[in-house]
Amino acid sequence: MVKYARRLRSLMMISMLLLFTFYTIGCFGQPGFDDEPHVGDTVNLIYYTIGEPDKDLRLVNDKINEIMARKIGVTITYIKVSWQEYEDRLNTLISAGSPFDIAFAPDYATTAMRGAWLRLDDHLAGLGKDMYEAIDPTFWQGVRMNDGSIYGVPTNKELAVRDQWMYPASIVDKHHIDITKYNTLESLEPLLRMIQQKEPDYIPMELDRDSHNFFALYGYEYIMNHKVPLMIKSLDPDAPVVNIFETKEARQVLDTLRHYYKQGFINKDAALREPGGLKRGAKVFWKSSGGGPLSETTWSKDRGYKIVANPVTPSTVTTESVRGGIMTVNANTKHPVECIKFLNLLNTDPEVRNLFNYGIEGIHYTLDEQGQVVPKTDKDSHGVPIPDAPASSYSGVQYTQGNWFILKTMGGDNPDPLDKWEQFRQYNAGVVNSTVLGFTPDLSALTAQTDNIEMVWHKYYPSLMTGSVDVDAILPKFNEELKQAGMDDVIREVQKQLDAWRSGRK
């Protein structure tokens, strides 16, 4: 009887403990997106991505974990690495076999061919089915590697990233400029000269050491990364692979940039200036960036004044454009199922996606009467909001972190239209696919050549593409050293693989 009584008391205590656990979850949790609240142990994932570490990153991380633990039994350690350090840090993590689970993959193809990422095909038919269906099929086509498999989850955003030339709206209005008239590099000269004379406080044209892909104006796209300057005409089904710096189009671009530099239109520090967005309030007239529809609203918020922009390249879907924002799972993760659960939630759950992008409502932003996000700004010593102050305590890097179409739109100054995402859907419906969409050359047998080519690129590209040096003197040296580095071998191998890829698609 004593043993029986003890067992009965033990069972009663266990039952009360379970009831208390369920009660706690019920009191402090919120209803999940699709499922009942998760019960049981959580699994923590280590997640690396690009971006400056925010002051409130830990605060946002804790809020993310509170929600995800309840919904899917997963938490993350959210690590941001600065823009200049991220790629080197990620490559070191991969090479050293350091433990991590999820990463933003800026050089997706190369790292996938190194075996760094988990093959996702089976997961996308199972646990990841919801996100697979939520993301435009063209993105999946573009991230599929030559072996037929998918190793990353693309950001569901605009399909075609067009080069857009942006200008301050106040200067455009003041001088009655029709920005749609300026679609070639050469056409800008009278406009830049007028700005130089009438708006001396403004830099007429801003470039940086990574400069700009002016070759897209002629219909070219990169076959690999920019540091191996192989390009091809996007819409020509029989176009050959070329070293872009041996083409007449490149010579014209370089001559024009040199002329502009000598005229004083381009900032003198262009070859040394770090790439990235401009500081708020920077007095720059012309700047170029890649974007989709309504990009000027984002750029206006970043710059602190209204921007107008004109797209100058076609709406062509390239491999580069669909691989611009990919999240991957470490091939050596101990938690593949939880990784898929996390990625699936990020791409289908508005609560989680908006938290990653905007931070915490009431702390980092408020919602206006339209339900649009209005970031909170810093305040002066008297508690008065500073209108042009950036929301510096937390900021998600939107293109790196999942489905845009479940994000709230932005309000405040220069608000997004309420039908923003419908405009994006219409834009995506009207794009044209490149003839080489999804082609990925495997140059693992030519690593020495590609490494040497990148070294030559670093030596000459920044100065040539900013007009900082004499083209007649430097371009021949650049091309000669590219050949010495093995450029001809690389071109032959890429062309051979492209021919086979094209034959397999007929």
N, C-alpha and C positions, 0 to 999 in steps of 0.2 A: 504493500500500500504506500509505503514511504517513497519507494522508487517511482511508483505511478504518479504520486502527487508532485514529485520533483519534475517529472517529464511534462506533466500537465502545466505546471507553472512556467517551465521553459518555453513550451509551445505558445502559451498566452503572451509571454514577453516578446517572442519573435513576431507574433501576430500584431501586437501593439506597435512594435518598431516598424513593421511594414506599413501599417496604417498611417503612422506618423510620417514616414517617407513619402507616401502618396499624397498625404495632406499638404506637406511642405511644397511638393512639386505643383500641386493644384493652386496653392496660395500665391506662390512667387513666380510661377511660369505664366506664359501667355499662350494662347492657342497656336499650334504650329501652322506652317504654310499649307501642308497637305495632310500630315500624319498626326497621330497622337503624340504627346510629349514623350521624349526618350527616357527610358528608365534603365539604370545600370551604369557601369563604368564608362568614362569617356576616354578617347584616344587623342593625344596631342600630336599635331603635325607641325613640322618646321617649314615655314614658307618664306622664301626670299623673293624680293622684287626690287625694281628700280625706283628711285626717288629720294629726295632729301629726308632724312629721319625727322619726323615732326615732333614738336614739343609735347603734343597730346597723343602720340602714337600708342603708348601703353594704355591710356584711358580708353581709346577706341578699341584696341585689342581686347581689353577686358570686357567691353560691351559686346563685341562680336562673339567672344567665347561664351558669354552668358546666354546669348540667343542660340548659337549653334549647338551648345551642349544640350539644350532642351530639345532642339528640333532633330538633330541627327547623332548626338553623342560624340561630337568631334569638337576639339578646340585647336587653336593654332598659336604658334609663336611667330608673330608677324614682324619680319625683319626687312627694313628698307636700307638699301645701299646707294650711296650718292651716284649721280649720273656719270661722273668721270671714272668711278672705280668699279661699277657693277660688273661689266663683262669680264674684267680680270679676276674679280672675286669669284664669279660663277665658274670660270674655267679652272680656278684653283680648287674649288670645292669638288668639281667633277674629277679632276686629275688625282686629287688626294684621297678620293673615296670618302670624303667627310659626310657625316650623316645629315640629310635633309630630305624633305618629302615632295614639296611643290616649288617650282621656280618659274619666273618669267624668263622666256628664252629668246633673247634678241637675235641670236645666230642659230635659229631653230634647226635648219637643215644640216649644218656642219656638226652640231652636237648630236643630232639624231643619228647621223651616220657613224658617229663614234660609239654608239650604243648607250648614250647617256640616259635616254628616256624610255619609259615604259610603253609598250605597244598597247593601244587603247581600243582596238577594233571590237574585241569581245565585250569589253565593258560598256561601249557605246550602244551595244545591242541589248544590254541588261540594265545595270544600275544607272548608267548615264543616258538612258534612252530619252529622258525628258529634255536634257540639254541638247542632245543630238537633233531632236526635232525642233527645238527653239532657234537654233542657229541656221542661217541661210545655207543651203546645200553647196553653193559655190565656194564658201569658205572651206568646207570639208574637202572639196575637190582640190583646192589650192594647197592644203596642208598635207595631203596624201603624198607619201614619198614614192620613189620609183619602184620600191618593192611591193607597192600596193597597200601599204599599211599607214595608219594614222598614229602619230606620236605626240600630238599636242592639241589643246583646245583653243581655237581661235576666238578672238574678241568679235562678237556680233555687232558690227558697226557699218559704216559706209563701205561698199565693196571696192569702189574706185577712188583712190586718193589722188585728187587733181592738184597740180601746182597752182597756187593762187598768189597773186601779187596784191599786197595790202597797202593801204594808204590811210593817213589820218583824215577822217571825214571833214574836220574843220578846214583843213587846207584845200581839200577837193572842192568844198562848197565855196570857199573864199575866192578861188581862182576859176570857178566854173569848169572844172576838168571832167571830161567824159572818159572815165577809166577804161571803158570797154574798147576804146580805140587803140589801146596799147597791148598788143599781143605778141610782139617779137622783141627781142633784146635791143635790136637796132632802133626800133620805133621810140624807145624811151628817151633818146638823146635830147630833143628839144624840151621835153618835160623836166628832165633832170637839170638842164641848164637854167630853165626858168626858176626852179626851186633854189638853185645855188645863188641866183641873183636877187630874188625877191624874198626868200625866206632863209637868210644866212644862219639862223640859229639851228636849222635842221640839217642833218646828214642826208644828202640826196639819196644815197643807196647804201644799205648796210649789208655787208657780207662777213662771213667768219671763215675759220680755217677749214671747216668741212664744206664750206661754200654751198653751192646749189646745183641741182641736177638740171642744168639748162638744156641738156641733150634730149630730155623728154619733150621739149618743144618741137623736135623733129621726129617724134614718134618712137624714140629708142627706150628700151628698158634694160636694166642690169640683169645679167644671167646669174651672177653670184653676188657677193657683197661689193660695195663700191670700191674697196681697196684692191680688187682685182678687176680692172676696168674693161671687162668684156661686156658688150652690149649687142642687142639685136632689135630689129624693127618689130614692134609688137604685133602689128596687124598684117604683116607679110608672111604667109605660110611657108615660103621657101627662103626666107632671109637668112643669110649666113651670120655666123658669130664674128664680131670684129673687135679689135682693140680700138675703142672709140677715139683715142688720141691720134690715130692714123687716118681719120676721116676728114673730109672737107668741112663737114658741119662743126666739128670740134675746133678746127682752125678758125672758122668764122667767129665762134663764141669767144675763143681766147683773144683774138685780135680786138673784138669789141670791148671786152673787159679791160684789156690793156689801155685802150683809148680812154675809157671812162676813168680809169685810175689816174692816168696822166692829167686828165681834165679836173681832177679833184672831186669827182662825184662819189667815189667809194672811200669809205673810212680807211685811213692810213694804216691802222693796226689790223686790217682784215686777215692777213695771213697768220696772225698770232691769236686772234680773238677766239675764245672758247665758243663752241656751238651752243645754241639754246635760245630761249625766248628773251626778249628785251626787258630791261627793267621798267617798272611802272613809270609812266610819264616821260620815257625816253623820246627825244625829239628826232625821230627818224621818218623820212618821207616814204621811201620804197623799201619794202622787205618782202621776201618770199617765204611761203611755207606750204606744206602739203595739208589738204583738208577735204572735207566733204561739204554737203549743203549746210548753210547757216554757220559756217566756221567763224565768220566775223563777229558773231555774238560772244563767242568764247574769247577770241583775241581782244575784243574791246574790254572785257572784264580783266584780262591779264594786263593790258596796257594802261588801264585807268582812264581811257578816253575812247570815243567811238571810232571804230575802224570800218572802212569799206574795202571790199576785196573783189577781184576779178579773176575767175579761173582761166588759165591760159593753155592748159593741156587737155587732151580728150578724156572722156569718161571711160577709160580702159582699165579692166580688172587685170592686174599683173600678179605674179607670184609674190612679189615684194609687198604689194598692197594688202593681200589677204594674210600674209605672215607677219604683219606689223605688230601684232599684239597676241602672243601665244603663251599660254600657261601649260607647263609640262609636269609630269610625274617622274620622279627619280626612278630609274630602272632598278635601283637597289633598295627602294623603300620597303620597310617592314609592314606598311599599312596601305596596300593598294586599294582595298575596298573603301577605307575611310577617305582616301584621297579623291576617289570618284564621287563619293557622297558630298564632299566639300565642293568640288567643282560643279557638280550638278546643282547644288543649292545656290551657289554664287550666280549661276546662269539662269535660274528659274524663280528665285525668291526675291521679290522687290525689297523686302525689309533688309535682308542681308546685303544685297547689291548697293542699295542707297547708303547704307552705313559705311561700307568700304569707300564709297566715292565722296560723300559729303561729311562724314563724321556723325556726331550725335545731335539729334534735334534738340533745340533749347540751349545747347552749349556752343556748337559750331555754326548752326543756322537756325532760322525760323521758317515757317511756311506762311506765305501771304494768303489773301482771300481766294486766290485762284489755285491754291495748293502747290505753288511754285516755291523753289528753294531760294531763300535770301540769306547769303552768308553773313555771319556776324562780323563786324569790323572792330578793330582796336579803338579804344577811347583815349581822349587826351586827359590831362591832369584834372580837368573839371568834370570828367565823366561824359563828355560829349563825343559821339561817334566821329571818327576821322573818315571822311567819305572815300578817300582814295587808298586807304590802308588795306593791304592784302589780308586775307584770312589765313594767317601764318601758323596757327596752332595745329591744324590738321588739313591735309589736302590729298585726296586720292589721285593717282595717275590714271585717268579714265581709260585710256586705250589699252592698258595692261591687265585689266581686272574684270573681264566678263561682259555679258550681254548689256548693251546700251539701251535696248528697247524697253527695259523695265525700270529705267532710271526716271526720277522726277525731272521735270524741266526747270530751268533757272529763271528766277524773277529778278527783282531789283532793277538797277540801271541796265539798259540794253537787254531787256528780257527776251528769252526764247519765245517763239510763237507756241501757243498751246498745242498746235498740231505738229510739233517738231518731228516726232517719230513717224507720223504718217508721211511727212515730206521726205524723210529718209527712205521709207519703204518705196515711195514712188521713184526716188532717185535710183535706188538699187534695181528697180525693175527696168530702168532704161539704159543700163551700162552694157558695154561690149567686152567680151572676154578676149584676152590676149591669146594668140595662137600657141604660145608656149606656157600657158597657165599650168602650174604644177610641175614643170620640168625642173629636175634637180640634178646637176652634174655631180658625179662622185669622183673627187680628185684626191682620194686618200693615197693613191700611188704617186702623186706629184706634190706632196706636202712641202718638200724643199723648195720647189719652184714657186709655189704660191706664197710661201713665207718670204722669199726673196723679192717677189713682185710687190708685196705689201710694204717692204722696207723702202723700195724705190718710190712707191706711191707717196709714202710719208715724206720723203725727201723733196719731191717736186710738186705734188698736187696742190697744197695750200697756197703756194706763191703763184702758180700758174692760174688757178681758178679764181683768184682775186684780182688779177691784173697787176700784181705787184712786181713782176719781172718781165724782161724783154722776151717775147714769144720766139723770135727768130733765133735767139741764143739758147734758150732753155728747152723748148719743145723737142728739138732733135736729140738733145742729151737724154731727156726723159724717155723717149721711145727707144733709143739705143740701149739704155740701161735696162729697160723692160725686156728687150730681146735677150740681153745677156743673162737676165734673171730666169729666163725660160718661158717667156710669154708665148713664143711660137708653139712650143710643146703643149702648153695648156690649151691654146686655141684649137690645135688639131684634136686633142682628146675630147674637149667639150663638143666640137663639131661632130665627131664620130658618135658620141653618145646621143647628141640631139638627132642625128640622122636615124639612129636605131629607134629612138623614142617616137619620132614621127612615123616611122614605118609600122611600129606596133599599134599606132592609133588609127591607121587606115583600114 
